[in-house]
């Protein structure tokens, strides 16, 4: 292409190609080899990963990197799952503590109510069972 002062590509040259043009070349039966590790993940919007692996120059090295990433992803998922479980256990413990505190408060309120009834009964000579207090907690 002398008019653009571009001599063209020759064997061994590396050239950046957008995903749409690569897919066009693939559909025409002229897809070039590619470097998976240099390929942006958005390329998957246009070309299936399995197809790219067929044309990958760095297929073996990429497979090793992918396996390593999958292992890291799995470990991360385990950590996140553990965090969720720990948070669930902490939430349950907080709920249990809240229930315990409410029960203590209600028991304390009943004790105060019974003492007040007993004091009133002692001062009036009336049986504590015959006096009813309006207790909003019961």
C-alpha positions in Angstrom: 0.0 0.0 0.0 2.5 2.6 -1.1 -0.1 5.4 -1.1 -0.3 5.1 2.7 3.5 4.6 3.1 2.7 1.3 4.8 4.7 -1.7 3.4 2.2 -4.2 4.8 2.6 -7.0 7.3 5.1 -9.8 7.0 5.4 -13.2 8.8 6.2 -12.7 12.5 4.8 -9.1 12.7 2.4 -8.4 15.6 -0.5 -6.2 14.9 -3.4 -5.0 17.0 -6.8 -6.0 15.6 -10.1 -5.0 17.0 -12.5 -7.9 17.9 -15.0 -7.0 15.2 -12.3 -7.2 12.5 -10.9 -10.4 13.9 -14.5 -11.9 13.8 -14.9 -10.7 10.3 -11.6 -12.4 9.3 -12.7 -15.6 11.1 -16.0 -15.6 9.2 -14.1 -15.2 6.0 -11.8 -18.1 6.9 -8.7 -15.8 7.3 -8.5 -15.4 11.1 -5.0 -14.6 12.3 -3.3 -16.2 15.3 -3.7 -14.2 18.5 -2.2 -13.9 22.0 -4.9 -14.7 24.6 -3.0 -12.9 27.3 -3.0 -9.7 25.2 -6.7 -10.0 24.4 -9.1 -7.8 26.3 -12.0 -9.6 28.0 -14.5 -7.5 26.1 -13.5 -9.5 23.1 -15.7 -12.2 24.5 -18.7 -10.0 23.5 -17.8 -10.8 19.9 -15.9 -14.1 19.9 -16.4 -17.2 21.9 -13.5 -18.1 24.2 -13.3 -21.7 22.8 -12.8 -20.2 19.3 -10.0 -17.9 20.5 -8.2 -20.8 22.2 -8.0 -22.5 18.8 -6.1 -19.6 17.4 -4.0 -18.8 20.5 -0.3 -18.7 20.0 0.1 -18.7 23.8 -2.5 -21.4 24.5 -0.5 -23.5 26.9 0.8 -20.6 28.9 -2.7 -19.1 28.9 -4.2 -22.4 30.2 -1.7 -22.3 33.1 -2.6 -18.7 33.9 -6.4 -19.5 33.7 -6.0 -22.5 36.0 -4.1 -20.3 38.5 -6.8 -17.7 38.3 -9.6 -20.3 38.7 -7.8 -21.6 41.9 -7.5 -18.0 43.2 -11.2 -17.4 42.4 -12.1 -20.6 44.2 -10.1 -19.6 47.3 -11.7 -16.2 47.3 -15.1 -17.7 47.1 -14.3 -19.9 50.1 -13.1 -16.8 52.1 -16.3 -14.9 51.1 -18.5 -17.8 52.0 -16.8 -18.1 55.4 -17.2 -14.4 56.0 -20.9 -14.7 55.2 -21.2 -17.7 57.5 -19.3 -15.8 60.3 -21.6 -12.8 59.7 -24.7 -15.0 59.9 -23.4 -16.5 63.2 -22.6 -13.1 64.5 -26.1 -11.9 63.6 -27.6 -14.9 65.3 -25.6 -14.3 68.4 -26.7 -10.7 68.4 -30.4 -11.8 68.0 -29.9 -14.3 70.8 -28.4 -11.6 73.0 -31.3 -9.2 72.2 -33.9 -11.9 73.1 -32.0 -12.6 76.4 -31.9 -8.9 77.3 -35.6 -8.5 76.5 -36.4 -11.5 78.7 -34.3 -10.1 81.5 -36.1 -6.7 81.2 -39.5 -8.4 81.3 -38.4 -10.5 84.4 -37.1 -7.4 86.1 -40.3 -5.6 85.4 -42.4 -8.5 86.8 -40.2 -8.5 89.9 -40.7 -4.7 90.4 -44.4 -5.1 89.8 -44.6 -7.9 92.4 -42.6 -5.9 95.0 -44.8 -2.9 94.4 -47.9 -5.0 94.9 -46.5 -6.6 98.0 -45.6 -3.1 99.5 -49.0 -1.8 98.6 -50.7 -4.8 100.1 -48.6 -4.5 103.3 -49.5 -0.9 103.7 -53.2 -1.5 103.1 -53.7 -5.0 104.5 -55.0 -6.2 101.1 -54.0 -9.5 99.5 -51.4 -8.9 96.7 -53.4 -11.2 94.4 -56.4 -8.9 94.5 -54.5 -5.9 93.2 -54.0 -5.5 89.5 -51.5 -3.0 88.1 -51.7 -1.8 84.5 -48.4 -3.2 83.2 -47.8 -2.4 79.5 -45.1 -5.1 79.3 -47.4 -8.0 80.0 
